[in-house]
Structure formats: structure tokens, C-alpha cells
């Protein structure tokens, strides 16, 4: 079934630990995105990639890094997690930057 | 940055109509989206407006006025399954989406 998958579904992490959230899409979409969603703040863009091999910073990039080695995968890494990174993380993709975005099921991350 | 405002909560009765307003101020404009998000789930696309006017899609309609920085989402013949958050999102001049905080709609029997 075509779509976007994210792993893990949820994770509890100790502060200071490194964590990679995985995102894979099989729709051959060029553009991919990472958002975090916090109560009362809505979805905020962390990083994006308009095509494989390129990445860009969104609204809240500090503490996060991404890579886009191929079309399908767009992992998000927290080098040293802090409690303020507790959130629900959504990966999304679109055919191109000008097209509608499709969202993955999300990863609920708790940093203690 | 972007400034997108929408009401926090709305309540309506099954079978009724509800209108969710969204006002925005952005640097550049390349379209406005509405997404639906049920609790604990991912947002799903509802509608897209880039030109002024009304776009109708079944029970849902969306309106845009670019000169006023204003949009609304109209939900008709409300059903219990329409209870969800509705997210207004604006695409800026760099084709990045900025989201409002969302409007939680509760449909009562």
C-alpha cells in the first residue's frame, strides 16, 4: 500500500541521548518534510528537502539534523535530546514543493 | 514569519453548518490549505485555494479572499465523524507551509 511510514510509533528517551526518527515514502515524491506538533502551537516545520541530495531549514531547526541520501528516506536525528523536544513528530511528502502534502502517522517522543 | 489565526474551539449540532474562519499575514502567498486531523491521527488534506472565491467539495467548501488575508472552511450537514481539529495552512513565497494552531470542532447529537 502506497504511503508514508514512520518509526518508531512512540519512544521514551533519556535526555542527552541520540535518537533518529525514520521516515520512508513509496510514492516517489520529490519533496519531504519534518514537522513537530505541540498543543496550542500547531505544526511547525523543522527541516525539509525539495529533492534527494538537498535539505533546508524550517522554522525550528535547532537541535535537529536531516539527510536525504535517496528519494524514499528522510531520517530526522536529535543529536542530544532535551526535554523541550518532547512532541509528536510528523513526516510529510509531496510530489513537488508546490503540491499538497501527505502526512505519515507520526512519532510520539518523550524526553525525560 | 507567518501569522495565522483561527478559533480554538467550536461546537455544533449534528446536521447543522459550521464555519471556521482563518486570517493570515504572510511574506508571499502561494495558496491556502485546509487539513482535517482526528485525535491521535495524521492530518489529511481537505481543500486548497489559490485564487479568490469558493471551492466546493461535497459537504465541505472553502473560501479565500487574498486582499483581506481571509479564508473560511464551511462544513455542512455535520456528522459525528466530523468531530476533529481543522488546520488552516498558508504556503509562503518559498513554498513552505505554515500552520495555524487548529480549530477543534465538537459535533453533538
Boltz contact constraints between the chains, C-beta under 6 A:
constraints:
  - contact:
      token1: [A, 40]
      token2: [B, 101]
      max_distance: 6.0
  - contact:
      token1: [A, 42]
      token2: [B, 99]
      max_distance: 6.0
  - contact:
      token1: [A, 42]
      token2: [B, 100]
      max_distance: 6.0
  - contact:
      token1: [A, 42]
      token2: [B, 101]
      max_distance: 6.0
  - contact:
      token1: [A, 42]
      token2: [B, 102]
      max_distance: 6.0
  - contact:
      token1: [A, 43]
      token2: [B, 99]
      max_distance: 6.0
  - contact:
      token1: [A, 97]
      token2: [B, 95]
      max_distance: 6.0
  - contact:
      token1: [A, 98]
      token2: [B, 95]
      max_distance: 6.0
  - contact:
      token1: [A, 100]
      token2: [B, 45]
      max_distance: 6.0
  - contact:
      token1: [A, 103]
      token2: [B, 42]
      max_distance: 6.0
  - contact:
      token1: [A, 103]
      token2: [B, 43]
      max_distance: 6.0
  - contact:
      token1: [A, 105]
      token2: [B, 42]
      max_distance: 6.0
  - contact:
      token1: [A, 106]
      token2: [B, 42]
      max_distance: 6.0
